[in-house]
Amino acid sequence: QVQLVESGGGLVQAGGSLGLSCAASGGTFSTYAMGWFRQAPGKEREFVAAISWRADVIYYADSVKGRFTISRDNPKNTVYLQMNNLKPEDTAIYYCAASTSAYGSEYGDFGFWGQGTQVTVSS
C-alpha cells in the first residue's frame, strides 16, 4: 500500500511562490506516475500536473502552465510542485496522487492519494 504525505502549503500573497512536497512510502515509487490535483471550496477536484515514472512525460493544466513546475526525486521517493506567480484562484487544497501506471495522467489512473495540504493566496 502506498502512503503519501504532502507538506509545504500555507498562506502567500498574490504573485508569491510556494513549494509543495509529497513523500511516498510503500510500493515502488520509481515505477509510478505521480500527480498533483487541487480542490477549491464548492468545486470538484481538478488536475494540476502529472509526471511519468522517469520524468520523460509531463503534463500541466492550462491554468498553471508557465507558473507551476512538477518534478520528482526517485531516490528520495518524493515529488514536488513549485508554484510561482500565485493567484487568488490557485487557493485550494492540493493533493498528491500516485498511479501504478507509469504514464498515468487522468484522474482515474490515480489510485493512491495523500491527505492534502492547504494553499491560500491572498489578493
C-alpha positions as CSV (number, residue, x, y, z in Angstrom):
1,Q,0.0,0.0,0.0
2,V,1.3,3.4,-1.0
3,Q,1.2,6.2,1.6
4,L,1.6,9.8,0.5
5,V,2.2,12.8,2.8
6,E,2.1,16.3,1.4
7,S,3.8,19.3,3.0
8,G,4.6,22.9,2.2
9,G,1.2,24.5,2.0
10,G,0.5,27.9,3.6
11,L,-0.6,31.4,3.1
12,V,1.0,33.6,0.5
13,Q,0.3,36.9,-1.3
14,A,-0.7,37.0,-4.9
15,G,2.5,37.0,-7.0
16,G,4.3,35.0,-4.5
17,S,5.7,31.4,-4.5
18,L,5.3,28.2,-2.6
19,G,6.8,24.8,-3.0
20,L,4.9,21.6,-2.1
21,S,6.5,18.2,-1.4
22,C,5.0,14.8,-1.3
23,A,6.8,11.9,0.4
24,A,5.8,8.4,-0.6
25,S,6.3,5.2,1.3
26,G,5.4,1.6,0.5
27,G,5.1,0.4,-3.1
28,T,7.7,1.1,-5.7
29,F,7.8,4.9,-6.2
30,S,10.2,4.9,-9.1
31,T,7.7,3.0,-11.2
32,Y,4.7,5.2,-10.6
33,A,3.4,8.2,-12.4
34,M,2.8,11.0,-9.8
35,G,0.3,13.8,-10.0
36,W,-1.0,16.9,-8.2
37,F,-4.6,17.8,-8.0
38,R,-6.5,20.5,-6.2
39,Q,-9.9,21.2,-4.9
40,A,-11.3,24.6,-4.1
41,P,-14.3,25.1,-1.8
42,G,-17.5,24.2,-3.6
43,K,-15.7,22.9,-6.6
44,E,-14.7,19.5,-8.0
45,R,-11.2,18.2,-7.6
46,E,-9.2,19.2,-10.7
47,F,-6.0,18.1,-12.3
48,V,-2.9,20.3,-11.9
49,A,0.1,18.4,-13.1
50,A,1.5,14.9,-13.7
51,I,4.9,13.4,-14.2
52,S,5.8,10.0,-15.6
53,W,7.9,7.4,-13.7
54,R,11.2,8.7,-15.2
55,A,10.1,12.2,-15.8
56,D,10.1,12.0,-19.5
57,V,6.5,13.0,-19.9
58,I,5.0,15.9,-18.0
59,Y,1.5,17.4,-18.2
60,Y,0.1,20.6,-16.9
61,A,-3.3,22.1,-16.7
62,D,-3.6,25.1,-18.9
63,S,-4.4,27.3,-15.9
64,V,-0.9,26.6,-14.4
65,K,1.3,26.3,-17.4
66,G,4.3,28.6,-17.2
67,R,3.8,29.1,-13.5
68,F,4.0,25.7,-11.9
69,T,6.7,23.1,-12.2
70,I,6.4,19.4,-11.2
71,S,9.5,17.4,-10.5
72,R,10.5,14.2,-8.8
73,D,13.4,12.6,-7.0
74,N,13.1,8.9,-7.2
75,P,15.9,8.0,-4.8
76,K,14.1,10.2,-2.2
77,N,10.6,8.9,-3.1
78,T,9.5,12.5,-3.3
79,V,7.5,14.5,-5.9
80,Y,7.5,18.3,-5.8
81,L,5.3,21.1,-7.1
82,Q,6.9,24.5,-7.4
83,M,4.3,27.2,-7.7
84,N,5.3,30.7,-8.8
85,N,3.3,33.8,-9.6
86,L,0.4,32.5,-7.5
87,K,-3.1,33.9,-8.0
88,P,-6.1,34.0,-5.6
89,E,-7.8,31.4,-7.9
90,D,-5.0,29.0,-7.0
91,T,-6.4,28.8,-3.5
92,A,-7.3,25.2,-2.8
93,I,-6.4,22.0,-1.0
94,Y,-3.6,20.4,-3.0
95,Y,-3.5,16.6,-3.2
96,C,-0.6,14.4,-4.2
97,A,-1.5,11.2,-6.0
98,A,0.2,8.0,-7.3
99,S,-0.6,5.9,-10.3
100,T,0.6,2.4,-10.8
101,S,0.6,3.2,-14.5
102,A,4.0,4.6,-15.4
103,Y,2.4,7.2,-17.7
104,G,-0.9,7.8,-15.8
105,S,-2.3,11.3,-16.2
106,E,-6.1,11.0,-15.9
107,Y,-7.9,11.3,-12.6
108,G,-9.0,7.6,-12.8
109,D,-5.4,6.5,-13.2
110,F,-4.5,7.6,-9.7
111,G,-5.4,5.1,-7.0
112,F,-3.4,6.4,-4.1
113,W,-4.0,9.9,-2.5
114,G,-2.5,12.0,0.2
115,Q,-4.5,13.8,2.8
116,G,-3.9,17.2,1.1
117,T,-2.3,20.5,2.1
118,Q,-4.0,23.9,2.1
119,V,-2.7,26.7,-0.2
120,T,-4.2,30.1,0.3
121,V,-3.4,33.0,-1.9
122,S,-4.5,36.4,-0.7
123,S,-5.1,39.3,-3.1
